[in-house]
Amino acid sequence: MTLESRRHMSTGFKYVTIILWSLVVLFPIYEMITTSLKLPVDAFKLPPDWIFMPTLVNYKEVLFESNFMRFFVNSVIVAVSTTVISVGFGAFAAYSLARWNFGGKKTAIAGILLLRMIPEVILAVPVFTMFNRIGFIDSGRTGLILVYIALNLPFNIWVLRTFIMDLPYELEESAIIDGCSDFRVFTSIVMPLIGPGIAVASIFTFRIAWNEFILSLVLTNRFTRTLPVAVSLFLTDTGTEWGKITAIATIIAVPAFIFTFAAAKSIIMGLTSGAVKG
């Protein structure tokens, strides 16, 4: 067997592996979408029907026969507010950690990373107890936003600090010599240059705030529920309404996919930033 034949076989094997792995990864998404388009009697057929007549009954009931719009608005407000505030404050903190020297800096950096490693489920009971004691449990979306900001700040600070440290400091020095303040340097020089990093941090923060369930379940009521919590409403005493659950799960997935694909170029630039040094 020639060297060229071996290369072709190796390339073919890689493509087959990628295709098979993609099918495995995408199958749950396919199953979710198809189940949302089936009637209950068809959703539980064994073996399942691969060819069936799709119906929008589940989407109709979710969108028009429940409080979907209230849950959707709550999710949008919580996710967008968390993303904007968390990334904004994270950028300021990342700049100070990247450019300024002060006592305890290394400890602060290590502490920030350790904070991000704490699972959300561990925080549910302590956060609920604390909010209940200070009378903040009925704050609705505000309390949830504050908790999400606290959860996402460590990740955003860590990511954005890395991007800022990759910038040549000479650019900032030149601006300072020209009379720019530190705030002007940060907003006019640093922020535009770390755009890919901001995109990466924003998307990860948005997805976490949009999809988080445990804390939202604990800290919201029937008026401030977000979409992930609304899914649990279809677990009734008479059974699990899988058609409606998969329908609302599909709807929940759409904004995150759109947001991610819209910023795909910035994400790739952000993830590969610093990989090649000049």
C-alpha positions in Angstrom: 0.0 0.0 0.0 1.4 3.3 -1.1 1.9 6.4 1.2 -0.8 8.3 -0.7 -3.3 5.4 -0.3 -2.6 5.4 3.5 -3.3 9.1 3.6 -6.6 8.7 1.8 -7.6 6.0 4.1 -6.6 8.0 7.1 -8.6 11.0 5.8 -11.6 8.8 5.1 -11.5 7.3 8.5 -11.4 10.8 10.1 -14.5 11.9 8.1 -16.4 8.8 8.9 -15.6 9.2 12.6 -16.7 12.9 12.5 -19.9 12.0 10.8 -20.8 9.2 13.2 -19.9 11.3 16.2 -22.0 14.2 14.8 -25.0 11.8 14.4 -24.6 10.7 18.1 -24.5 14.3 19.3 -27.3 15.5 17.1 -29.7 12.6 17.8 -31.1 14.0 21.1 -31.8 17.3 19.3 -33.5 15.4 16.5 -35.5 13.3 19.0 -36.6 16.5 20.9 -37.8 18.2 17.8 -39.6 15.2 16.4 -41.3 14.4 19.7 -42.6 18.0 19.9 -44.2 17.5 16.5 -46.0 14.3 17.5 -49.3 13.6 19.2 -49.0 11.9 22.6 -50.2 8.6 21.2 -47.4 8.7 18.6 -44.7 9.9 21.0 -44.7 6.6 23.0 -44.9 4.1 20.1 -42.4 1.3 20.3 -40.7 1.0 17.9 -41.0 4.7 17.1 -42.4 6.0 13.8 -39.6 7.5 11.9 -42.1 8.8 9.3 -45.1 10.5 10.7 -47.6 13.4 10.1 -46.2 16.4 12.0 -48.6 18.5 14.1 -48.2 21.9 15.9 -50.7 21.1 18.6 -48.0 21.0 21.3 -46.7 24.4 20.2 -50.2 25.8 20.1 -50.9 24.7 23.6 -47.6 25.9 25.0 -47.7 29.3 23.2 -51.4 30.2 23.6 -52.9 28.1 26.4 -50.3 28.8 29.1 -48.4 31.8 30.5 -45.6 31.4 28.0 -45.1 35.1 27.2 -44.8 36.0 30.8 -42.1 33.3 31.3 -40.4 34.3 28.0 -40.2 38.0 29.1 -38.8 37.0 32.5 -36.1 34.9 30.8 -35.2 37.7 28.4 -35.0 40.3 31.2 -32.9 38.0 33.4 -30.5 36.7 30.7 -29.9 40.1 29.0 -29.5 42.0 32.3 -27.1 39.4 33.7 -25.1 39.4 30.5 -24.7 43.2 30.2 -24.0 43.8 33.9 -21.8 40.8 34.4 -19.6 41.3 31.3 -19.4 45.1 31.9 -18.2 44.8 35.5 -16.1 41.8 34.6 -14.3 43.9 32.0 -13.5 46.6 34.5 -12.2 44.1 37.1 -10.2 42.2 34.4 -8.5 45.4 33.4 -7.5 46.2 36.9 -6.1 42.7 37.5 -4.3 42.7 34.2 -2.6 46.2 34.4 -2.4 47.2 38.0 -0.2 45.8 40.8 -1.5 45.7 44.3 -1.2 43.6 47.4 -3.0 40.2 47.3 -3.4 40.3 43.5 -2.3 36.7 43.0 -4.6 35.5 45.8 -7.5 37.4 44.2 -6.9 35.8 40.8 -6.8 32.3 42.3 -9.9 33.0 44.4 -11.8 34.2 41.4 -11.0 30.9 39.6 -12.0 28.8 42.6 -15.3 30.7 43.0 -16.3 29.7 39.4 -15.7 26.1 40.2 -18.5 26.0 42.8 -21.6 24.2 41.4 -24.9 26.1 41.3 -26.8 23.3 43.1 -24.6 23.7 46.2 -25.6 27.4 46.4 -29.4 26.9 46.2 -30.2 26.4 49.8 -27.7 28.9 51.3 -28.8 31.6 48.8 -32.5 30.9 49.6 -31.8 31.1 53.3 -29.8 34.3 53.1 -32.5 36.0 50.9 -35.2 34.8 53.2 -33.5 36.3 56.3 -32.9 39.7 54.7 -36.4 39.8 53.3 -35.2 39.6 49.7 -36.9 36.4 48.7 -39.8 38.2 47.1 -37.6 40.5 45.0 -38.5 38.4 41.9 -36.2 38.9 38.9 -33.9 41.3 40.8 -32.7 38.7 43.2 -32.2 36.1 40.5 -30.2 38.6 38.4 -27.9 39.5 41.3 -27.2 35.8 41.9 -26.5 35.1 38.3 -24.2 38.2 38.1 -22.2 36.8 41.1 -22.0 33.4 39.5 -20.8 34.6 36.1 -18.4 37.4 37.2 -15.5 35.1 38.0 -15.6 33.5 34.6 -15.9 36.8 32.8 -13.0 38.3 34.8 -10.8 35.4 34.1 -11.5 35.2 30.4 -11.3 39.0 29.7 -8.1 39.3 31.8 -6.4 36.9 29.5 -7.4 38.9 26.4 -6.3 42.2 28.0 -2.9 40.7 28.9 -2.4 39.7 25.3 -2.7 43.3 24.2 0.6 45.3 23.7 0.8 47.7 26.6 2.5 50.2 24.3 -0.9 51.2 22.8 -2.1 52.2 26.2 1.1 54.0 27.0 0.8 56.1 23.8 -2.8 57.1 24.7 -1.7 58.0 28.3 1.1 60.2 26.9 -1.4 61.9 24.7 -3.4 62.9 27.8 -6.0 60.1 28.0 -7.3 59.1 31.4 -7.3 55.5 32.5 -11.1 55.3 31.9 -10.7 56.8 28.4 -7.9 54.3 27.6 -10.1 51.4 28.8 -13.2 52.5 26.8 -11.5 53.8 23.7 -8.5 51.5 23.3 -8.9 48.3 25.3 -12.6 47.6 24.9 -12.6 47.6 21.0 -9.5 45.4 20.9 -11.0 42.7 23.2 -14.2 42.5 21.2 -13.9 38.8 20.5 -13.3 38.1 24.2 -16.4 40.2 25.1 -18.4 38.1 22.6 -17.2 34.8 24.1 -17.9 36.0 27.7 -21.3 37.4 26.6 -22.5 34.2 24.9 -21.4 31.9 27.8 -23.0 34.2 30.3 -26.2 34.4 28.3 -26.5 30.7 27.8 -26.0 30.0 31.6 -28.5 32.6 32.6 -31.0 31.5 29.9 -30.8 27.8 30.7 -30.2 27.7 34.5 -32.9 25.8 36.4 -32.1 25.1 40.1 -31.6 28.7 41.4 -34.4 29.9 39.2 -36.7 27.3 40.7 -35.8 28.3 44.2 -35.8 32.1 43.9 -38.8 32.7 41.6 -42.5 32.6 42.1 -45.4 32.0 39.7 -45.1 35.5 38.4 -41.4 35.6 37.9 -40.7 32.1 36.6 -38.2 31.7 33.7 -38.7 29.3 30.8 -36.6 26.4 32.3 -38.8 26.4 35.4 -41.9 26.6 33.2 -40.9 23.2 31.8 -41.5 21.6 35.2 -45.2 22.7 35.0 -45.9 20.0 32.5 -44.9 17.3 35.1 -48.5 16.8 36.3 -50.2 14.3 38.6 -51.7 12.6 35.6 -48.4 12.1 33.8 -45.5 13.7 32.0 -46.6 15.7 29.0 -43.6 15.0 26.8 -45.0 16.7 23.7 -45.3 20.0 25.5 -42.0 19.6 27.3 -40.1 19.0 24.1 -42.0 21.9 22.4 -41.0 24.4 25.1 -37.5 22.9 25.2 -37.1 23.5 21.5 -38.3 27.1 21.8 -35.8 27.6 24.7 -33.0 26.3 22.5 -33.7 28.6 19.5 -32.5 32.0 21.0 -29.3 30.4 22.3 -28.5 28.9 18.9 -29.3 32.1 17.1 -27.1 34.1 19.5 -24.3 31.6 19.2 -24.3 31.4 15.4 -24.7 35.1 14.9 -21.5 35.7 16.9 -19.7 32.6 15.5 -17.0 34.6 13.9 -16.2 36.5 17.1 -16.3 33.3 19.1 -13.7 31.6 16.8 -11.5 34.7 17.0 -11.9 34.8 20.7 -11.1 31.1 21.3 -8.1 31.2 18.9 -6.8 34.6 20.2 -3.2 34.3 21.3 -2.8 30.8 19.7 -0.3 32.3 17.2 2.2 34.8 18.4 3.9 37.1 16.0 
